[in-house]
């Protein structure tokens, strides 16, 4: 800093911009930016490696605002350091329609926002994924091209949420030494003092996780600077710096209280607070010397970026092209050829296997070609079948392999995958049971909001898993996931469809995917060698009727084979029946109306799925036309469950005949 502009001056610029923006919006959270401004000024001013003129520079440090309600801290930083899109007009339009300054930071919406945050705990969990991605890529391409840190601001809420604890435990186990968390320890939550609900020794907990921990005065720039420097020197452990701060720092009547957390100060209190800072500039005005210094901070990383660019250009052509391909998220030139070869192999030798096994077969072919694919499972590897030879190397504290054992931490796994995808250079996939998608759900939602390529492998997809019973039978989960915007939900019927769905998940760069996969075996139903990915249209006629349709049977997953059996029986009774396989509702809904009409036809329709009937009335006339589940499952062998719950060939035939005869 210059003699005329101090760290405190830089911090006060963050504070007043945050105050002014919240006042203008008449809503927002000024307390956290006011309390953490000193730490932000030190981090950005003295430590963070970035270049505001190139927000996407691959080797920049990542900054994650896990307590995303304090978004004005980040927007203030982006404006002050000179991010092109973050003009003062954007700051003035905080929380307004069409602005770059929404209430919580949104990835892909605002340059400089590394991940969507707001649901507490997920920011720190995503940062763990970023640190995993950095270490993996550094192992592959070397420190000359990949050598950066991930910094996180978080509050008490992030450390109370279970996902934050899951993620911190995993980070300590993996010894992610380039992860540094600055904890806003202000002793205040929305309801009042943290003492009403939160009394453990946080540093002792993180010590137990295997972290390096420190506690410093969050308003002492030199102490913060020294603590960050010490954390950077800790190569073998992630670091937590507990900053003792005052929420709403400087507010004469509201500092240190819950009232400053989530509401504007009000005009008189805002003026009084600025007086405490010695701030005399007009609203939304930053004195020229302070703004100049901040812009110098934003530009200081240009040399490091140019030096890095020179190293990239000096690397071998193969290394450079592969690095650029990976960071762009593009697929290899031979990708389509490899998918077609894998499909031809299945057609040459059909296999009747569970779709979870079909997924493993697909992964064997695809992960060999795609070194960016990083697999994992939440302690269910041998059930999810997510481990294949190409990823058969463990990501541990000692080695940066291609397979992450997340332990029984489904939520943290999903959120970390989002961080990996947002980081770039890798395509993460991770497995658990479909019933535990509820544990992952909010991270899946954040993936959909961000539009990142996270691939969630969810096996044991219906009552067909059998004896484990209703606690593990995901009756309602697929309907819930199908309701989520910008999420591909696939339930493939056989080996061919499973490969096609994997192809779609990998090529869907801006949409996450859920693959719902079976435990029980299914026959291979497809035999065409035309190179068409039929799943790409969401649904298609798998078997047309022998003449004008009398009935159309729509099915997904393991029940498609059952639908074929029912159609065979109907045809034997001179009832022309078509079978539609519908692996993806969301992709089908995107098709032109004439295609959808041609697939569904005009004849009465029956739907078959060993899951909840909810939602199927968009395709059939009533839930009476759905052969599925109306309640929870039970513990018994799969074949017994299908019989007892009436999901059988005969039940389909009976309902089809009733509809044809006009009996509702």
C-alpha positions in Angstrom: 0.0 0.0 0.0 1.1 3.6 -0.5 1.8 5.8 2.5 -1.3 7.7 1.8 -3.6 4.7 1.4 -3.7 2.1 4.2 -5.2 -1.4 4.4 -7.9 0.1 6.6 -8.7 2.7 3.8 -9.1 -0.2 1.4 -11.3 -2.1 3.8 -13.5 0.9 4.4 -14.1 1.2 0.7 -15.6 -2.3 0.9 -17.6 -1.3 3.9 -19.2 1.8 2.4 -20.0 0.3 -0.9 -21.7 -2.6 0.9 -23.6 -0.2 3.1 -24.7 2.0 0.1 -25.8 -0.9 -2.0 -27.9 -2.5 0.7 -29.4 0.9 1.5 -30.3 1.4 -2.2 -31.8 -2.1 -2.5 -33.6 -1.7 0.8 -32.5 -5.3 1.5 -29.4 -7.3 2.0 -26.8 -8.3 4.5 -24.3 -5.5 5.4 -23.0 -6.9 8.7 -20.7 -9.6 7.3 -19.0 -7.3 4.7 -18.5 -4.7 7.4 -16.9 -7.3 9.7 -14.8 -9.1 7.1 -13.6 -6.1 5.1 -10.2 -6.0 6.8 -9.5 -9.7 6.0 -10.7 -9.2 2.4 -8.4 -6.2 2.0 -5.4 -8.2 3.3 -6.2 -11.3 1.2 -6.8 -9.5 -2.1 -4.2 -6.8 -1.4 -1.3 -9.0 -0.3 -1.9 -12.7 -1.1 -4.5 -13.6 -3.7 -3.1 -14.5 -7.1 -5.4 -13.1 -9.7 -5.7 -10.7 -12.7 -8.9 -8.8 -12.9 -8.4 -8.3 -16.6 -8.5 -12.1 -17.2 -11.1 -13.6 -14.7 -10.8 -17.0 -16.3 -7.0 -17.4 -16.1 -6.7 -21.1 -15.2 -3.9 -20.8 -12.6 -5.5 -18.0 -10.6 -6.2 -18.6 -6.9 -9.9 -19.3 -6.3 -11.8 -17.3 -3.8 -15.1 -18.7 -2.4 -17.5 -16.7 -0.4 -19.2 -19.6 1.4 -21.3 -17.3 3.5 -22.8 -15.9 0.3 -25.4 -13.7 2.0 -22.5 -11.3 2.4 -22.3 -11.0 -1.4 -21.7 -7.2 -1.4 -18.3 -7.9 0.0 -17.4 -9.8 -3.1 -19.2 -7.4 -5.5 -17.3 -4.5 -3.9 -14.0 -6.3 -4.4 -14.8 -7.1 -8.0 -15.7 -3.5 -8.7 -12.8 -2.0 -6.8 -10.2 -4.3 -8.4 -11.4 -3.5 -11.9 -13.4 -6.4 -13.2 -14.8 -5.1 -16.4 -18.4 -6.1 -15.9 -18.7 -5.0 -12.3 -19.3 -1.3 -12.9 -20.5 1.1 -10.3 -23.9 0.9 -11.9 -24.0 -2.8 -11.2 -23.2 -2.1 -7.6 -26.0 0.6 -7.5 -28.4 -2.1 -8.9 -27.7 -4.6 -6.2 -30.4 -7.2 -6.0 -32.3 -5.7 -9.0 -33.6 -7.4 -12.1 -30.9 -8.2 -14.7 -28.0 -6.9 -12.6 -24.6 -8.7 -12.1 -25.2 -8.3 -8.4 -27.9 -10.8 -7.3 -28.6 -11.4 -3.6 -26.2 -14.3 -3.4 -23.3 -14.9 -5.8 -24.2 -16.9 -8.9 -21.6 -18.8 -10.9 -21.7 -18.1 -14.6 -23.7 -14.9 -14.0 -21.0 -12.7 -12.7 -17.3 -12.8 -13.7 -15.2 -13.4 -10.6 -17.7 -15.6 -8.8 -16.1 -19.0 -8.7 -19.2 -21.0 -7.4 -22.8 -20.3 -6.5 -23.1 -19.8 -2.7 -25.9 -19.1 -0.3 -27.0 -22.5 1.0 -24.6 -22.5 3.9 -21.8 -25.0 4.1 -21.8 -25.8 0.3 -19.2 -23.1 -0.5 -16.6 -24.7 1.8 -17.5 -28.1 0.4 -17.2 -26.9 -3.2 -13.8 -25.4 -2.3 -12.7 -28.8 -1.1 -13.5 -30.1 -4.6 -11.6 -27.2 -6.1 -8.5 -28.1 -4.0 -8.9 -31.7 -5.2 -9.0 -30.6 -8.8 -6.0 -28.4 -8.4 -3.9 -31.1 -6.9 -5.0 -33.7 -9.5 -4.2 -31.3 -12.4 -0.9 -30.3 -10.9 0.1 -34.0 -10.7 -0.8 -34.4 -14.4 0.6 -31.1 -15.8 3.2 -30.1 -13.3 3.5 -27.1 -10.9 4.7 -24.9 -13.8 1.1 -24.9 -15.2 -1.0 -25.7 -12.1 0.0 -24.2 -8.7 -2.7 -22.2 -7.0 -4.6 -22.0 -3.8 -8.3 -22.0 -2.8 -9.3 -19.4 -0.2 -12.7 -19.5 1.6 -14.6 -17.0 3.7 -17.1 -18.7 5.9 -19.1 -18.0 9.0 -20.6 -20.0 11.9 -23.5 -21.2 9.8 -21.1 -23.0 7.3 -19.5 -24.7 10.2 -22.8 -25.7 11.9 -24.2 -27.2 8.7 -23.5 -30.9 8.3 -22.1 -30.5 4.8 -19.5 -28.1 6.1 -18.4 -30.7 8.7 -18.4 -33.5 6.2 -16.2 -31.5 3.9 -13.8 -30.3 6.5 -13.3 -33.9 7.7 -12.6 -35.0 4.1 -10.2 -32.1 3.5 -8.2 -32.9 6.6 -8.1 -36.6 5.7 -6.8 -35.8 2.2 -4.3 -33.2 3.6 -5.4 -30.5 1.1 -2.6 -28.1 2.0 -3.6 -25.5 -0.6 -7.0 -24.9 1.0 -7.2 -22.0 3.4 -10.4 -21.0 5.2 -10.9 -17.7 6.9 -13.6 -18.1 9.5 -15.7 -15.0 10.4 -15.9 -15.7 14.1 -18.3 -12.9 15.1 -20.4 -14.8 17.7 -23.7 -13.8 16.0 -26.3 -15.6 14.1 -29.7 -14.5 12.8 -31.4 -15.5 16.1 -28.9 -13.7 18.3 -25.7 -14.9 20.0 -24.2 -18.1 18.7 -24.2 -19.2 22.4 -27.8 -20.2 22.1 -27.0 -23.1 19.7 -23.2 -23.4 19.2 -20.7 -23.9 21.9 -18.0 -26.3 20.8 -14.4 -25.3 20.4 -14.2 -24.9 16.7 -10.4 -24.9 16.5 -10.2 -28.1 18.6 -12.6 -29.7 16.1 -10.5 -28.7 13.2 -7.4 -29.8 15.0 -9.0 -33.2 15.3 -9.8 -33.2 11.5 -6.1 -32.7 10.9 -6.1 -29.0 10.0 -3.6 -26.3 10.8 -5.5 -23.8 13.0 -4.9 -20.2 14.2 -6.9 -17.6 16.0 -6.2 -13.9 15.4 -7.9 -10.5 15.7 -10.0 -10.1 12.5 -9.5 -6.3 12.6 -5.7 -6.4 12.8 -4.3 -6.3 9.2 -0.8 -7.3 10.2 -2.0 -10.2 12.3 -4.2 -11.4 9.4 -1.4 -11.0 7.0 1.0 -13.1 9.2 -1.7 -15.8 9.7 -2.3 -16.2 5.9 1.5 -16.3 5.3 1.8 -19.1 7.9 -1.2 -20.9 6.4 0.5 -20.8 3.0 3.6 -22.3 4.4 1.6 -25.3 5.7 2.0 -27.5 2.6 0.7 -30.7 4.2 -2.5 -29.5 6.0 -5.5 -27.4 5.1 -5.7 -24.3 7.3 -8.4 -22.6 9.3 -7.8 -19.1 10.5 -10.4 -18.0 13.1 -10.8 -14.2 12.8 -12.4 -12.7 15.8 -14.5 -10.0 14.2 -17.4 -7.6 15.0 -20.3 -8.0 12.8 -21.4 -4.6 11.4 -18.0 -3.2 12.4 -18.2 0.6 12.9 -22.0 0.9 13.3 -22.5 3.0 16.5 -25.7 1.3 17.7 -25.8 -2.0 15.8 -22.3 -3.4 15.6 -22.0 -6.8 17.3 -25.7 -7.5 17.2 -28.0 -9.7 15.1 -29.9 -6.7 13.9 -27.1 -5.8 11.5 -27.0 -9.3 9.9 -29.7 -9.0 7.3 -31.2 -5.5 7.1 -30.1 -2.1 5.9 -28.6 0.2 8.5 -31.0 3.0 7.7 -30.0 6.5 6.5 -29.1 7.9 9.9 -27.1 4.9 11.1 -25.4 4.6 7.7 -24.2 8.2 8.0 -23.1 7.7 11.6 -21.1 4.6 10.6 -19.4 6.4 7.8 -18.4 9.1 10.3 -16.8 6.5 12.4 -14.7 5.4 9.4 -13.9 9.1 8.7 -15.5 8.6 5.3 -16.7 11.9 3.7 -17.2 10.9 0.1 -20.7 10.9 -1.5 -22.8 7.8 -1.8 -21.2 5.2 -4.1 -18.2 7.4 -4.5 -14.6 6.1 -3.8 -11.9 8.7 -3.3 -9.5 8.6 -6.3 -6.3 7.6 -4.3 -8.2 4.6 -2.7 -9.7 3.5 -6.1 -6.3 3.9 -7.8 -4.7 1.6 -5.2 -7.4 -1.0 -5.5 -7.1 -1.0 -9.3 -3.3 -1.6 -8.8 -4.2 -4.5 -6.6 -6.4 -5.9 -9.4 -3.6 -5.5 -12.0 -0.7 -6.8 -9.9 -1.3 -10.4 -11.0 -0.8 -9.5 -14.7 2.9 -10.4 -14.6 2.3 -13.7 -12.9 -0.3 -14.5 -15.5 2.0 -13.5 -18.4 4.8 -15.6 -16.9 2.4 -18.5 -16.7 1.3 -18.0 -20.3 5.0 -18.1 -21.4 5.4 -21.4 -19.5 2.4 -22.8 -21.2 3.6 -21.7 -24.6 7.0 -23.2 -23.9 5.5 -26.6 -23.0 5.4 -29.3 -25.7 2.7 -28.9 -28.3 1.0 -32.1 -27.0 1.0 -30.9 -23.4 -0.2 -27.4 -24.4 -3.1 -28.7 -26.6 -4.2 -31.2 -24.0 -4.1 -28.6 -21.2 -6.1 -26.1 -23.3 -8.6 -28.8 -24.3 -9.1 -29.8 -20.7 -9.5 -26.3 -19.3 -12.0 -25.5 -22.1 -14.1 -28.5 -21.2 -13.9 -29.9 -24.8 -13.8 -33.6 -25.6 -11.1 -35.4 -27.6 -11.4 -35.7 -31.4 -11.8 -39.4 -31.1 -14.6 -39.3 -28.5 -17.5 -40.1 -30.8 -15.5 -42.9 -32.4 -14.9 -44.4 -29.0 -18.6 -44.3 -28.1 -19.5 -45.9 -31.4 -16.9 -48.6 -30.9 -18.2 -49.3 -27.4 -21.7 -49.6 -28.7 -20.6 -51.9 -31.5 -18.9 -54.2 -28.9 -22.2 -54.5 -27.0 -24.1 -55.2 -30.2 -21.6 -57.9 -31.2 -22.0 -59.6 -27.8 -25.3 -58.6 -26.0 -25.3 -58.7 -22.2 -28.1 -59.2 -19.8 -26.8 -57.3 -16.8 -28.0 -54.8 -14.2 -27.8 -51.2 -15.5 -25.3 -50.4 -12.8 -23.1 -53.1 -14.4 -23.9 -51.6 -17.8 -22.6 -48.3 -16.4 -19.4 -49.9 -15.3 -19.0 -51.3 -18.9 -19.6 -47.8 -20.3 -17.1 -46.3 -17.9 -14.4 -48.8 -18.9 -14.6 -47.5 -22.4 -15.0 -43.8 -21.7 -12.6 -43.2 -18.8 -9.7 -44.7 -20.8 -10.2 -41.9 -23.4 -11.0 -39.1 -21.0 -8.3 -38.6 -18.4 -10.3 -35.7 -17.0 -12.9 -38.0 -15.6 -12.4 -38.3 -11.8 -14.5 -41.0 -10.2 -15.6 -41.7 -6.7 -18.3 -43.1 -4.4 -19.7 -42.4 -1.0 -18.5 -45.7 0.5 -20.4 -47.8 -2.0 -17.9 -48.5 -4.7 -18.6 -52.2 -5.0 -22.4 -51.5 -5.2 -22.2 -48.5 -7.5 -19.6 -50.1 -9.7 -17.9 -46.7 -10.3 -14.4 -48.0 -10.2 -12.9 -49.2 -13.5 -9.2 -49.8 -14.5 -8.5 -46.3 -15.9 -9.5 -44.7 -12.6 -8.0 -47.4 -10.4 -5.7 -45.1 -8.6 -6.6 -43.6 -5.3 -6.7 -39.9 -4.4 -5.2 -39.9 -1.0 -3.1 -37.6 1.2 0.0 -39.2 -0.4 -1.1 -39.5 -4.0 -3.4 -37.7 -6.5 -5.1 -40.5 -8.3 -8.3 -40.6 -10.2 -10.6 -42.1 -7.7 -11.9 -40.4 -4.5 -13.2 -42.4 -1.6 -15.6 -39.9 -0.2 -16.6 -42.0 2.8 -20.1 -41.9 4.1 -20.4 -38.2 3.1 -23.0 -38.1 0.3 -23.7 -34.3 0.6 -20.1 -33.3 0.7 -19.3 -35.6 -2.2 -21.9 -33.9 -4.4 -20.9 -30.4 -3.4 -17.2 -31.2 -3.9 -18.0 -32.6 -7.3 -19.6 -29.2 -8.1 -16.4 -27.5 -7.0 -14.3 -29.7 -9.2 -16.6 -29.1 -12.2 -16.6 -25.3 -11.6 -12.8 -25.3 -11.2 -12.4 -26.8 -14.7 -10.1 -29.3 -16.2 -11.9 -32.3 -14.8 -15.3 -34.1 -15.2 -16.3 -35.5 -11.8 -18.7 -38.4 -11.3 -19.6 -40.0 -8.0 -21.9 -42.7 -6.8 -24.4 -43.5 -4.0 -27.8 -45.2 -3.8 -30.7 -43.3 -5.4 -32.4 -43.2 -2.0 -29.6 -41.1 -0.7 -30.0 -38.5 -3.5 -32.0 -36.7 -0.8 -28.8 -36.3 1.2 -27.2 -34.8 -2.0 -30.3 -32.9 -3.2 -29.3 -29.4 -2.4 -25.9 -29.9 -4.0 -27.6 -31.4 -7.1 -29.8 -28.3 -7.2 -26.8 -26.0 -7.0 -25.2 -28.0 -9.8 -28.3 -27.4 -11.9 -28.3 -23.7 -11.0 -24.6 -23.3 -12.0 -24.9 -25.4 -15.1 -21.9 -27.5 -14.4 -21.0 -31.0 -15.6 -21.4 -33.0 -12.4 -22.5 -36.6 -13.0 -24.3 -38.3 -10.1 -24.4 -42.1 -10.4 -27.4 -43.3 -8.4 -27.8 -47.1 -8.2 -30.4 -49.4 -6.6 -33.0 -47.3 -8.3 -36.4 -48.9 -7.4 -38.1 -51.5 -5.3 -36.1 -53.9 -7.5 -33.2 -53.7 -5.0 -35.2 -56.1 -2.9 -34.5 -57.3 0.5 -33.0 -54.1 2.0 -36.6 -52.9 2.2 -38.4 -49.5 2.2 -35.6 -47.5 3.9 -33.5 -48.2 0.8 -36.1 -48.3 -1.9 -36.3 -44.9 -3.6 -40.0 -44.8 -4.4 -40.5 -41.0 -4.7 -37.0 -39.8 -5.5 -37.1 -39.8 -9.3 -40.2 -37.7 -9.4 -38.6 -35.2 -7.1 -35.4 -35.0 -9.3 -37.4 -34.7 -12.5 -39.1 -31.6 -11.1 -35.7 -29.8 -11.0 -34.9 -27.4 -13.8 -31.7 -27.9 -15.9 -31.0 -31.4 -14.6 -30.8 -34.5 -16.9 -32.4 -37.4 -15.1 -31.7 -40.7 -16.9 -33.2 -44.1 -16.2 -31.9 -46.4 -18.9 -33.4 -49.7 -19.9 -30.4 -51.8 -20.9 -26.6 -51.7 -21.8 -27.1 -49.7 -25.0 -29.3 -47.1 -23.3 -26.9 -46.8 -20.4 -24.0 -46.2 -22.7 -26.1 -43.6 -24.6 -27.0 -41.9 -21.3 -23.4 -41.7 -20.2 -22.6 -40.2 -23.6 -25.3 -37.5 -23.1 -24.1 -36.8 -19.5 -20.5 -36.3 -20.7 -21.4 -34.1 -23.7 -23.8 -32.0 -21.7 -21.3 -29.4 -20.7 -23.8 -27.0 -19.1 -26.2 -29.5 -17.4 -25.5 -31.9 -14.6 -26.9 -35.5 -14.8 -28.3 -38.1 -12.6 -28.1 -41.7 -13.8 -30.6 -43.9 -12.0 -29.4 -47.5 -12.3 -30.7 -50.9 -11.4 -29.5 -53.6 -9.1 -31.3 -56.4 -10.9 -30.4 -57.7 -14.4 -32.2 -56.7 -17.5 -32.0 -58.1 -21.1 -30.3 -56.1 -23.8 -33.2 -54.8 -25.9 -31.6 -52.8 -28.6 -30.0 -54.2 -31.8 -29.9 -51.3 -34.3 -26.5 -50.5 -35.8 -27.3 -47.1 -37.2 -25.1 -45.0 -34.9 -28.1 -43.0 -33.6 -28.2 -42.1 -29.9 -32.0 -42.6 -29.4 -31.8 -41.5 -25.8 -30.8 -38.1 -27.0 -34.5 -37.4 -27.7 -35.6 -38.5 -24.3 -38.1 -41.1 -25.5 -38.5 -43.2 -28.7 -40.6 -46.1 -30.0 -38.6 -49.1 -29.1 -41.2 -51.5 -30.6 -43.9 -50.4 -32.9 -47.3 -52.1 -33.0 -47.9 -54.7 -35.8 -50.6 -52.4 -37.2 -52.5 -49.3 -36.1 -51.9 -48.9 -32.4 -54.5 -50.0 -30.0 -52.4 -49.0 -27.0 -49.0 -47.5 -26.2 -47.0 -48.7 -23.2 -44.5 -46.2 -21.9 -41.8 -47.4 -19.6 -38.4 -46.6 -18.1 -35.5 -48.6 -16.8 -36.0 -52.1 -15.8 -39.7 -52.0 -16.6 -39.1 -51.5 -20.3 -38.4 -55.3 -20.6 -41.7 -55.9 -18.7 -43.5 -53.6 -21.2 -42.1 -55.6 -24.1 -43.5 -58.8 -22.5 -46.9 -57.2 -22.0 -46.8 -56.0 -25.7 -46.0 -59.5 -26.8 -49.0 -60.9 -24.9 -51.3 -58.2 -26.3 -50.1 -58.9 -29.8 -50.8 -62.6 -29.2 -54.4 -61.5 -28.4 -54.6 -59.4 -31.7 -54.2 -56.2 -29.8 -51.5 -54.0 -31.6 -49.3 -52.5 -28.9 -46.4 -50.2 -29.1 -43.7 -49.8 -26.5 -42.0 -46.4 -25.8 -38.8 -46.3 -23.8 -38.5 -43.0 -22.0 -35.1 -42.8 -20.3 -35.3 -39.0 -19.9 -38.4 -36.9 -19.4 -36.5 -33.6 -19.6 -35.0 -34.3 -23.0 -38.3 -35.6 -24.3 -40.0 -32.3 -23.3 -37.4 -30.4 -25.3 -38.4 -32.2 -28.5 -40.6 -30.6 -31.2 -44.3 -31.2 -30.7 -44.6 -33.3 -33.8 -41.9 -35.7 -32.6 -43.5 -36.0 -29.2 -46.9 -36.7 -30.8 -45.4 -39.3 -33.1 -43.8 -41.2 -30.2 -46.8 -41.1 -27.9 -49.5 -41.7 -30.5 -53.2 -41.2 -30.2 -54.1 -44.6 -28.7 -54.7 -45.0 -25.0 -51.5 -45.0 -23.0 -50.2 -47.0 -20.0 -47.1 -46.1 -18.1 -45.0 -48.6 -16.2 -42.3 -47.7 -13.6 -41.6 -49.4 -10.3 -41.6 -46.0 -8.5 -44.1 -43.4 -7.5 -46.9 -42.7 -10.0 -46.6 -39.0 -9.3 -46.0 -36.9 -12.4 -47.0 -39.5 -15.0 -50.3 -37.9 -15.7 -48.5 -35.6 -18.1 -48.3 -38.6 -20.4 -51.3 -40.7 -19.4 -54.9 -39.8 -18.5 -54.9 -40.8 -14.9 -52.8 -42.5 -12.2 -55.0 -45.5 -12.8 -53.1 -45.9 -16.0 -49.8 -46.1 -14.2 -48.5 -49.5 -13.2 -46.3 -48.3 -10.3 -46.1 -47.6 -6.6 -48.7 -45.8 -4.5 -46.8 -46.1 -1.2 -43.5 -47.4 0.2 -42.0 -50.7 -0.6 -41.2 -53.7 1.6 -38.5 -56.2 2.4 -38.5 -59.2 0.1 -36.8 -60.5 -3.0 -37.4 -58.3 -6.0 -39.5 -60.7 -7.9 -41.8 -61.1 -4.9 -42.1 -57.3 -4.6 -43.1 -56.9 -8.2 -45.7 -59.5 -7.9 -47.1 -58.2 -4.6 -47.3 -54.6 -5.7 -48.9 -55.5 -9.0 -46.1 -54.5 -11.4 -46.4 -57.4 -13.7 -47.0 -58.3 -17.3 -50.5 -59.4 -16.5 -51.3 -56.1 -14.7 -50.2 -54.2 -17.7 -52.2 -56.3 -20.1 -55.3 -56.1 -17.9 -55.2 -52.3 -17.7 -54.5 -52.0 -21.4 -57.5 -54.1 -22.3 -59.7 -52.2 -19.9 -58.6 -48.9 -21.5 -59.2 -50.2 -25.0 -62.7 -51.4 -24.0 -63.4 -47.9 -22.7 -63.5 -48.8 -19.0 -61.9 -46.1 -16.9 
